[in-house]
């Protein structure tokens, strides 16, 4: 990894926790991204906030830069397969995209029986469920085992502070969140992109375990991927080299995503999303940041070059030629 631990530690007090750029348009604040909408464009400022279990836990050094640049990489690499909203990346933390109407669903692709959240496929299976989001699951499977084939397990899109709920295609349609035609069109796009992501990850010695996609519709009616794709926030990655050996030994696969934080929260503190989360220590923040950077370098094959700004908001304003 090109970024040393001391650089990460020095950035701890300078993380981008919140933003305010009124001249960019109306602001929509998500768990990680601050979106500004105006003139038919969406300016996405990727903060350094880290979330897990649908809760914002704190910030990590350079996390926003890593996420934004991984998303840029995947959007560039996959645009010949499926359309996406990306127009420009004027700053390490900023992406400008075509403004779209988001579909009222999240599209989650899974290839493995895993997860630690209460709504994960593994928790459902461990509890006796043999059908998940309309898909039948075989008996006798163990945690972290590969599914017979990748499955699409959509979820509702919760309002801020709420929790997404995994549902079947039929349930989502019955709720009135999406039409059957739009779901099936989106599902076909999702399967193509996931297949591409799995193959590219394998070339890099990684397993793309599962991932979440968001899809929108542009003003001219084109369906396209929005927000982010195949980042450590939206996806789970494992090292491929020792996966089989660790599975046979009953050990968890080595991961390079925010599963590290989920496990720290759940196994060390017993936290799985209810109540007040434990505070992240500086040691945990640095280790998590290091993992984000490692996966950027593994996936892209490029060295991560951070912008260690003491005032990232001022830098963004300068790069976007803003007065505020």
Secondary structure, 3 states (H helix, E strand, C coil): CCCCHHHHHHHHHHCCCCCCCHHHCEEEECCCEEEEEECCEEEEEECCEEEECCEEEEECCCHHHHHHHHHHHHHHHHCCCCCECEEEEEECCEEEEECEEECCCEEEEEEEECCCCCCCHHHHHHCCCCEECCEECCCCCCCCEEEEEEEECCECCCCCCCCCCECCHHHHHHCCCCCHHHHHHHHHHHHHHHHHHHHHHHHCCEEEEEEEEEEEEECCCCEEEECCCCCCCCEEEEECCCHHHHHHCCCCCCECCCHHHHHHHHHHHCCCCCCCCCCCCHHHHHHHHHHHHHHHHHHHCCCCCCCCCCCHHHHHHHHCCCCC
